[in-house]
Amino acid sequence: MNASSPSQEKRPSVILVGVDFGHAHFDGELLELGLLAQTAGFAVADRVSCKRRAPDPALFVGSGKAEEIKMLAQSTGASEVLFDQSLSPAQQRNLERALDLPVNDRTLLILQIFAQRARSHEGKLQVELAKLQYLSTRLVRRWSHLERQSGGIGMRGGPGETQIELDRRMIGESIKRTKERLEKVKKQRATQRRQRERRDAYMISLVGYTNAGKSSLFNSLVKARAYAADQLFATLDTTTRQLYLGEAGRSVSLSDTVGFIRDLPHGLVDAFAATLQEAADADLLLHVVDASNPAHLEQIQSVQGVLRDIGAGDVPQVLIFNKLDAMEPSTLPRELSDVMELDGVSVSRTFVSAHTGQGMPELRALLAQRVLATHPNQGPELPVALDESEKPLP
C-alpha cells in the first residue's frame, strides 16, 4: 500500500468490499466505489473482492470472508466498511455485529455525497426525502434500544407503543411533510416550464454519467461559471442559461443536470424527479460521454436506463464524446462527427474537448441545425437581457 498523504491521514479510513455475482459490469478493482468514498471524505485503507453465486442471506459475503474483513480492518485501523452493493437491513445489522464496525453500502454513500453537495432549497429537500425513505427501511430490528416500550401516562406515543413504532411514525410524518414541500417546488417548476413553452423556447438538457464533463461543457458553451471539478457528483442542482446560436439566429435554453451513475438508488431517482424533469421535458438531450474512460459503453447504457426510468427515453439525443484531449492516440476518431447505433436507433455523435475547445464550433453548428429543423427561424432573434456570460461569441 502506498503511504498516505497528510491530508488523507486526517480522513476516516474505510475498507471497500465488492462481490462478483457474474454481472458484466462488476468493478473488480472497486475504482468507482473508491472515488465515491474519496468524494464523501474517506481515505481508502484497502479493497476486498470475492466471487459468489448468490449473496449470503445473513452476512452477504459469508462468515469466512467476514472474518477476513474483520482481521484486515484491525490491521489497517479502518473505522468503517463500505459495500459496493446494496445490503438488506438484516445483512447490515449482522455484519456490524460480526465486524464490530459500522457497515454501510453504496446507496447510503451516494446519499451522503448528495447531502454534502446540495445547495438549492429544492436539492436539499430531495436529498432529505431520499435519506428519510432509506432510513425508514433500516429501522426494523436494527437497534436494540428501539425494542423497549415507551407508552403510558406522561409518555409520548400511544399505550404500549414501542420505540421502533414511534420512530417509524415520526419518519413517516417527516416523509409526508417533505413530499408536500417538494410538490410546491414542482408546481413552481411547472409554471416556469409553461412560461418557456409560451415563449416558444427550445430546451436542451445536458445528461450523462457523473464526471463525464457536463458542467465543463456547459461552461464552455454559455461562458458561465457553474461549479465543475474532476470528481463524482460535482453538480447536483440544475442550472439553466440562455445559449445564443448565431447560425440559427436565436437563443435556446441550456440546462445542466445531475450526473447519473451505475445502480443509482431508486429512492434518488424518485426524489430527484423534479430536477430530472428538465431532461424529460427537453426538446433535445446532449448525452455527454467521457470518451477517455474504457468503460464508457457501459456508462452510456446506465444513463439510458435512468432516462427510461424518468420518462425521457424517447427524447431525441445527440451523443457528445467529451475529453477528446485525454483519449489514447490509438482510439482517436478519424472524424469529429459521425453516427452511432444506440438502442437500435442511429444517433448523431460528435467528439469535443470542453477543456481545449476542440470540436466546439462543430457542436454549435450541429445544435443550430437541430433547432432550425424543428423551430424554423422567423427572422433574427436576439436573447433578452443577456449578461456578459451569455452573449454570442464573436
C-alpha positions as a Python dict, from the first residue, in 0.01 Angstrom:
ca = {
    (1, 'M'): (0, 0, 0),
    (2, 'N'): (117, 349, -76),
    (3, 'A'): (186, 585, 210),
    (4, 'S'): (-99, 823, 276),
    (5, 'S'): (-56, 1196, 239),
    (6, 'P'): (-101, 1416, 546),
    (7, 'S'): (-442, 1528, 421),
    (8, 'Q'): (-554, 1165, 379),
    (9, 'E'): (-439, 1068, 731),
    (10, 'K'): (-690, 1309, 880),
    (11, 'R'): (-975, 1137, 699),
    (12, 'P'): (-1157, 837, 846),
    (13, 'S'): (-1031, 526, 666),
    (14, 'V'): (-1258, 262, 515),
    (15, 'I'): (-1231, -84, 364),
    (16, 'L'): (-1412, -130, 34),
    (17, 'V'): (-1588, -460, -36),
    (18, 'G'): (-1730, -583, -366),
    (19, 'V'): (-1885, -919, -456),
    (20, 'D'): (-1878, -1055, -811),
    (21, 'F'): (-2204, -1235, -886),
    (22, 'G'): (-2113, -1278, -1253),
    (23, 'H'): (-2257, -946, -1373),
    (24, 'A'): (-2084, -790, -1673),
    (25, 'H'): (-2037, -450, -1509),
    (26, 'F'): (-1862, -575, -1192),
    (27, 'D'): (-1584, -334, -1098),
    (28, 'G'): (-1320, -580, -976),
    (29, 'E'): (-1081, -309, -859),
    (30, 'L'): (-1364, -109, -695),
    (31, 'L'): (-1239, 206, -866),
    (32, 'E'): (-1575, 382, -877),
    (33, 'L'): (-1657, 295, -515),
    (34, 'G'): (-1314, 432, -422),
    (35, 'L'): (-1390, 760, -599),
    (36, 'L'): (-1726, 779, -424),
    (37, 'A'): (-1559, 718, -87),
    (38, 'Q'): (-1297, 987, -150),
    (39, 'T'): (-1566, 1229, -266),
    (40, 'A'): (-1753, 1166, 61),
    (41, 'G'): (-1437, 1245, 262),
    (42, 'F'): (-1296, 898, 333),
    (43, 'A'): (-947, 759, 281),
    (44, 'V'): (-936, 406, 135),
    (45, 'A'): (-745, 170, 367),
    (46, 'D'): (-782, -140, 148),
    (47, 'R'): (-1004, -322, -100),
    (48, 'V'): (-1160, -668, -82),
    (49, 'S'): (-1339, -851, -362),
    (50, 'C'): (-1471, -1204, -389),
    (51, 'K'): (-1692, -1424, -607),
    (52, 'R'): (-2020, -1579, -507),
    (53, 'R'): (-2313, -1736, -691),
    (54, 'A'): (-2559, -1554, -466),
    (55, 'P'): (-2548, -1326, -159),
    (56, 'D'): (-2527, -1496, 179),
    (57, 'P'): (-2867, -1430, 343),
    (58, 'A'): (-2711, -1340, 678),
    (59, 'L'): (-2372, -1180, 605),
    (60, 'F'): (-2384, -1114, 226),
    (61, 'V'): (-2021, -1234, 189),
    (62, 'G'): (-2035, -1541, 415),
    (63, 'S'): (-1880, -1598, 756),
    (64, 'G'): (-1530, -1682, 631),
    (65, 'K'): (-1494, -1366, 424),
    (66, 'A'): (-1648, -1159, 705),
    (67, 'E'): (-1377, -1285, 940),
    (68, 'E'): (-1112, -1194, 681),
    (69, 'I'): (-1254, -841, 653),
    (70, 'K'): (-1253, -807, 1033),
    (71, 'M'): (-884, -903, 1057),
    (72, 'L'): (-799, -667, 771),
    (73, 'A'): (-984, -382, 943),
    (74, 'Q'): (-793, -444, 1264),
    (75, 'S'): (-456, -448, 1086),
    (76, 'T'): (-523, -132, 883),
    (77, 'G'): (-704, 63, 1154),
    (78, 'A'): (-1010, 114, 932),
    (79, 'S'): (-1305, 276, 1105),
    (80, 'E'): (-1579, 166, 864),
    (81, 'V'): (-1660, -89, 591),
    (82, 'L'): (-1832, 10, 265),
    (83, 'F'): (-2001, -240, 33),
    (84, 'D'): (-2035, -177, -341),
    (85, 'Q'): (-2376, -345, -347),
    (86, 'S'): (-2692, -264, -152),
    (87, 'L'): (-2731, -452, 175),
    (88, 'S'): (-3056, -554, 337),
    (89, 'P'): (-3120, -414, 686),
    (90, 'A'): (-3065, -762, 836),
    (91, 'Q'): (-2736, -812, 650),
    (92, 'Q'): (-2616, -470, 758),
    (93, 'R'): (-2703, -540, 1123),
    (94, 'N'): (-2539, -886, 1117),
    (95, 'L'): (-2222, -753, 954),
    (96, 'E'): (-2188, -476, 1210),
    (97, 'R'): (-2213, -732, 1490),
    (98, 'A'): (-1963, -965, 1320),
    (99, 'L'): (-1710, -697, 1229),
    (100, 'D'): (-1764, -474, 1532),
    (101, 'L'): (-1753, -176, 1295),
    (102, 'P'): (-2006, 49, 1121),
    (103, 'V'): (-2109, -104, 788),
    (104, 'N'): (-2271, 92, 507),
    (105, 'D'): (-2344, 36, 140),
    (106, 'R'): (-2319, 219, -190),
    (107, 'T'): (-2671, 361, -153),
    (108, 'L'): (-2600, 545, 174),
    (109, 'L'): (-2262, 661, 41),
    (110, 'I'): (-2429, 828, -257),
    (111, 'L'): (-2690, 982, -25),
    (112, 'Q'): (-2410, 1123, 192),
    (113, 'I'): (-2244, 1285, -108),
    (114, 'F'): (-2573, 1431, -227),
    (115, 'A'): (-2638, 1571, 122),
    (116, 'Q'): (-2293, 1738, 120),
    (117, 'R'): (-2334, 1886, -228),
    (118, 'A'): (-2696, 2004, -244),
    (119, 'R'): (-2713, 2384, -246),
    (120, 'S'): (-3059, 2486, -359),
    (121, 'H'): (-3373, 2459, -146),
    (122, 'E'): (-3512, 2200, -388),
    (123, 'G'): (-3193, 1995, -389),
    (124, 'K'): (-3183, 1984, -9),
    (125, 'L'): (-3547, 1876, 6),
    (126, 'Q'): (-3483, 1600, -247),
    (127, 'V'): (-3186, 1467, -52),
    (128, 'E'): (-3381, 1484, 273),
    (129, 'L'): (-3665, 1281, 122),
    (130, 'A'): (-3432, 1016, -22),
    (131, 'K'): (-3250, 981, 310),
    (132, 'L'): (-3575, 951, 508),
    (133, 'Q'): (-3701, 684, 269),
    (134, 'Y'): (-3374, 493, 305),
    (135, 'L'): (-3376, 518, 686),
    (136, 'S'): (-3736, 401, 704),
    (137, 'T'): (-3621, 58, 574),
    (138, 'R'): (-3338, 38, 830),
    (139, 'L'): (-3550, 61, 1145),
    (140, 'V'): (-3670, -297, 1160),
    (141, 'R'): (-3486, -485, 1436),
    (142, 'R'): (-3162, -295, 1380),
    (143, 'W'): (-3108, -125, 1716),
    (144, 'S'): (-3182, -291, 2048),
    (145, 'H'): (-3290, 39, 2209),
    (146, 'L'): (-3582, 53, 1967),
    (147, 'E'): (-3741, -256, 2119),
    (148, 'R'): (-3839, -108, 2455),
    (149, 'Q'): (-4193, 11, 2526),
    (150, 'S'): (-4247, 386, 2556),
    (151, 'G'): (-4622, 417, 2600),
    (152, 'G'): (-4805, 506, 2921),
    (153, 'I'): (-4913, 809, 3124),
    (154, 'G'): (-4697, 1110, 3054),
    (155, 'M'): (-4511, 931, 2773),
    (156, 'R'): (-4515, 1030, 2407),
    (157, 'G'): (-4695, 780, 2188),
    (158, 'G'): (-4994, 558, 2242),
    (159, 'P'): (-5029, 297, 2516),
    (160, 'G'): (-4778, 20, 2462),
    (161, 'E'): (-4625, 187, 2155),
    (162, 'T'): (-4269, 62, 2110),
    (163, 'Q'): (-3984, 299, 2032),
    (164, 'I'): (-3947, 145, 1687),
    (165, 'E'): (-4314, 217, 1612),
    (166, 'L'): (-4273, 573, 1735),
    (167, 'D'): (-3963, 630, 1524),
    (168, 'R'): (-4130, 475, 1220),
    (169, 'R'): (-4432, 703, 1266),
    (170, 'M'): (-4212, 1012, 1307),
    (171, 'I'): (-4016, 928, 992),
    (172, 'G'): (-4343, 867, 808),
    (173, 'E'): (-4468, 1211, 910),
    (174, 'S'): (-4138, 1370, 802),
    (175, 'I'): (-4161, 1198, 463),
    (176, 'K'): (-4516, 1328, 420),
    (177, 'R'): (-4415, 1687, 506),
    (178, 'T'): (-4111, 1677, 277),
    (179, 'K'): (-4319, 1542, -12),
    (180, 'E'): (-4570, 1824, 35),
    (181, 'R'): (-4291, 2086, 26),
    (182, 'L'): (-4142, 1924, -283),
    (183, 'E'): (-4482, 1923, -453),
    (184, 'K'): (-4492, 2303, -418),
    (185, 'V'): (-4147, 2327, -580),
    (186, 'K'): (-4265, 2101, -864),
    (187, 'K'): (-4561, 2332, -929),
    (188, 'Q'): (-4326, 2632, -942),
    (189, 'R'): (-4104, 2450, -1192),
    (190, 'A'): (-4408, 2353, -1399),
    (191, 'T'): (-4513, 2721, -1413),
    (192, 'Q'): (-4165, 2820, -1528),
    (193, 'R'): (-4170, 2549, -1797),
    (194, 'R'): (-4510, 2666, -1926),
    (195, 'Q'): (-4374, 3022, -1949),
    (196, 'R'): (-4080, 2895, -2157),
    (197, 'E'): (-4316, 2699, -2381),
    (198, 'R'): (-4530, 3010, -2438),
    (199, 'R'): (-4217, 3193, -2547),
    (200, 'D'): (-4156, 2909, -2796),
    (201, 'A'): (-3829, 2835, -2616),
    (202, 'Y'): (-3619, 2545, -2743),
    (203, 'M'): (-3495, 2346, -2442),
    (204, 'I'): (-3171, 2145, -2439),
    (205, 'S'): (-3061, 1939, -2138),
    (206, 'L'): (-2715, 1802, -2069),
    (207, 'V'): (-2728, 1448, -1931),
    (208, 'G'): (-2459, 1190, -1876),
    (209, 'Y'): (-2266, 974, -1637),
    (210, 'T'): (-2118, 1156, -1342),
    (211, 'N'): (-1775, 1310, -1409),
    (212, 'A'): (-1824, 1294, -1787),
    (213, 'G'): (-1758, 1670, -1807),
    (214, 'K'): (-2114, 1802, -1838),
    (215, 'S'): (-2053, 2115, -1631),
    (216, 'S'): (-1728, 2190, -1814),
    (217, 'L'): (-1911, 2159, -2145),
    (218, 'F'): (-2194, 2377, -2010),
    (219, 'N'): (-1944, 2646, -1906),
    (220, 'S'): (-1771, 2629, -2243),
    (221, 'L'): (-2097, 2670, -2436),
    (222, 'V'): (-2253, 2955, -2237),
    (223, 'K'): (-1938, 3110, -2085),
    (224, 'A'): (-2085, 3051, -1740),
    (225, 'R'): (-1909, 2980, -1412),
    (226, 'A'): (-2100, 2676, -1292),
    (227, 'Y'): (-1903, 2462, -1049),
    (228, 'A'): (-1701, 2196, -1232),
    (229, 'A'): (-1443, 1960, -1085),
    (230, 'D'): (-1280, 1625, -1159),
    (231, 'Q'): (-1494, 1440, -905),
    (232, 'L'): (-1817, 1246, -885),
    (233, 'F'): (-2141, 1444, -848),
    (234, 'A'): (-1975, 1786, -871),
    (235, 'T'): (-2314, 1923, -983),
    (236, 'L'): (-2643, 1839, -811),
    (237, 'D'): (-2868, 2136, -872),
    (238, 'T'): (-2999, 2209, -1222),
    (239, 'T'): (-2856, 2526, -1377),
    (240, 'T'): (-3021, 2686, -1682),
    (241, 'R'): (-2875, 2957, -1905),
    (242, 'Q'): (-2950, 3107, -2245),
    (243, 'L'): (-2726, 2987, -2529),
    (244, 'Y'): (-2717, 3201, -2843),
    (245, 'L'): (-2671, 3009, -3169),
    (246, 'G'): (-2570, 3252, -3442),
    (247, 'E'): (-2636, 3013, -3729),
    (248, 'A'): (-2994, 2962, -3607),
    (249, 'G'): (-3040, 3332, -3532),
    (250, 'R'): (-3191, 3264, -3192),
    (251, 'S'): (-3120, 3161, -2835),
    (252, 'V'): (-3210, 2833, -2665),
    (253, 'S'): (-3236, 2726, -2301),
    (254, 'L'): (-2948, 2501, -2192),
    (255, 'S'): (-2974, 2309, -1863),
    (256, 'D'): (-2703, 2121, -1675),
    (257, 'T'): (-2849, 1836, -1469),
    (258, 'V'): (-2722, 1597, -1201),
    (259, 'G'): (-2493, 1320, -1325),
    (260, 'F'): (-2612, 960, -1339),
    (261, 'I'): (-2431, 656, -1203),
    (262, 'R'): (-2450, 278, -1222),
    (263, 'D'): (-2708, 133, -983),
    (264, 'L'): (-2842, 476, -893),
    (265, 'P'): (-3065, 417, -590),
    (266, 'H'): (-3431, 417, -694),
    (267, 'G'): (-3509, 642, -399),
    (268, 'L'): (-3286, 905, -552),
    (269, 'V'): (-3448, 869, -894),
    (270, 'D'): (-3787, 928, -729),
    (271, 'A'): (-3663, 1208, -503),
    (272, 'F'): (-3489, 1390, -788),
    (273, 'A'): (-3786, 1361, -1023),
    (274, 'A'): (-3840, 1738, -1015),
    (275, 'T'): (-3479, 1809, -1113),
    (276, 'L'): (-3462, 1531, -1372),
    (277, 'Q'): (-3792, 1653, -1517),
    (278, 'E'): (-3581, 1909, -1705),
    (279, 'A'): (-3447, 1620, -1911),
    (280, 'A'): (-3789, 1463, -1968),
    (281, 'D'): (-3933, 1797, -2091),
    (282, 'A'): (-3638, 1887, -2314),
    (283, 'D'): (-3659, 1915, -2693),
    (284, 'L'): (-3309, 1768, -2722),
    (285, 'L'): (-3073, 1581, -2489),
    (286, 'L'): (-2698, 1623, -2513),
    (287, 'H'): (-2577, 1291, -2378),
    (288, 'V'): (-2223, 1367, -2261),
    (289, 'V'): (-1982, 1072, -2254),
    (290, 'D'): (-1630, 1051, -2112),
    (291, 'A'): (-1465, 918, -2428),
    (292, 'S'): (-1137, 857, -2242),
    (293, 'N'): (-1299, 613, -1996),
    (294, 'P'): (-1254, 247, -2100),
    (295, 'A'): (-1599, 168, -1953),
    (296, 'H'): (-1779, 444, -2146),
    (297, 'L'): (-2008, 200, -2333),
    (298, 'E'): (-2136, 57, -2002),
    (299, 'Q'): (-2181, 412, -1872),
    (300, 'I'): (-2390, 501, -2177),
    (301, 'Q'): (-2622, 207, -2103),
    (302, 'S'): (-2652, 312, -1736),
    (303, 'V'): (-2760, 661, -1844),
    (304, 'Q'): (-3007, 517, -2095),
    (305, 'G'): (-3163, 309, -1817),
    (306, 'V'): (-3215, 614, -1593),
    (307, 'L'): (-3356, 815, -1884),
    (308, 'R'): (-3615, 543, -1941),
    (309, 'D'): (-3697, 544, -1568),
    (310, 'I'): (-3774, 917, -1567),
    (311, 'G'): (-3975, 912, -1891),
    (312, 'A'): (-3705, 1070, -2110),
    (313, 'G'): (-3621, 759, -2312),
    (314, 'D'): (-3789, 890, -2628),
    (315, 'V'): (-3643, 1244, -2621),
    (316, 'P'): (-3411, 1297, -2924),
    (317, 'Q'): (-3043, 1274, -2835),
    (318, 'V'): (-2703, 1377, -2962),
    (319, 'L'): (-2404, 1188, -2821),
    (320, 'I'): (-2123, 1420, -2715),
    (321, 'F'): (-1798, 1225, -2673),
    (322, 'N'): (-1610, 1463, -2444),
    (323, 'K'): (-1247, 1465, -2322),
    (324, 'L'): (-1106, 1424, -2671),
    (325, 'D'): (-776, 1561, -2540),
    (326, 'A'): (-748, 1275, -2288),
    (327, 'M'): (-812, 989, -2532),
    (328, 'E'): (-540, 738, -2615),
    (329, 'P'): (-386, 808, -2961),
    (330, 'S'): (-497, 464, -3084),
    (331, 'T'): (-862, 541, -3000),
    (332, 'L'): (-883, 888, -3159),
    (333, 'P'): (-1166, 921, -3416),
    (334, 'R'): (-1099, 976, -3786),
    (335, 'E'): (-1377, 1235, -3799),
    (336, 'L'): (-1518, 1461, -3529),
    (337, 'S'): (-1878, 1390, -3632),
    (338, 'D'): (-2043, 1062, -3727),
    (339, 'V'): (-2339, 839, -3637),
    (340, 'M'): (-2359, 571, -3366),
    (341, 'E'): (-2616, 298, -3306),
    (342, 'L'): (-2790, 347, -2969),
    (343, 'D'): (-3069, 113, -2857),
    (344, 'G'): (-3140, 24, -3218),
    (345, 'V'): (-3156, 387, -3333),
    (346, 'S'): (-2895, 582, -3531),
    (347, 'V'): (-2787, 881, -3320),
    (348, 'S'): (-2563, 1171, -3420),
    (349, 'R'): (-2228, 1169, -3240),
    (350, 'T'): (-1966, 1442, -3217),
    (351, 'F'): (-1627, 1444, -3044),
    (352, 'V'): (-1525, 1751, -2843),
    (353, 'S'): (-1291, 1869, -2571),
    (354, 'A'): (-1457, 2114, -2335),
    (355, 'H'): (-1108, 2172, -2191),
    (356, 'T'): (-928, 2273, -2513),
    (357, 'G'): (-1228, 2383, -2722),
    (358, 'Q'): (-1161, 2129, -2998),
    (359, 'G'): (-1483, 2035, -3176),
    (360, 'M'): (-1690, 2309, -3009),
    (361, 'P'): (-1759, 2507, -3332),
    (362, 'E'): (-1885, 2186, -3493),
    (363, 'L'): (-2107, 2119, -3191),
    (364, 'R'): (-2260, 2466, -3205),
    (365, 'A'): (-2328, 2422, -3578),
    (366, 'L'): (-2494, 2085, -3511),
    (367, 'L'): (-2716, 2238, -3242),
    (368, 'A'): (-2817, 2522, -3473),
    (369, 'Q'): (-2906, 2267, -3739),
    (370, 'R'): (-3125, 2073, -3495),
    (371, 'V'): (-3301, 2389, -3375),
    (372, 'L'): (-3377, 2507, -3731),
    (373, 'A'): (-3511, 2161, -3823),
    (374, 'T'): (-3783, 2178, -3556),
    (375, 'H'): (-3815, 2555, -3495),
    (376, 'P'): (-3766, 2729, -3832),
    (377, 'N'): (-3626, 3078, -3788),
    (378, 'Q'): (-3881, 3354, -3834),
    (379, 'G'): (-3613, 3618, -3860),
    (380, 'P'): (-3327, 3745, -3648),
    (381, 'E'): (-3391, 3692, -3279),
    (382, 'L'): (-3164, 3811, -3004),
    (383, 'P'): (-3171, 3677, -2649),
    (384, 'V'): (-3337, 3902, -2397),
    (385, 'A'): (-3138, 4066, -2116),
    (386, 'L'): (-2812, 3887, -2189),
    (387, 'D'): (-2540, 3915, -1930),
    (388, 'E'): (-2172, 3903, -2022),
    (389, 'S'): (-2160, 3523, -1984),
    (390, 'E'): (-2445, 3468, -2235),
    (391, 'K'): (-2354, 3699, -2521),
    (392, 'P'): (-2284, 3530, -2857),
    (393, 'L'): (-1925, 3457, -2937),
    (394, 'P'): (-1765, 3697, -3187),
}
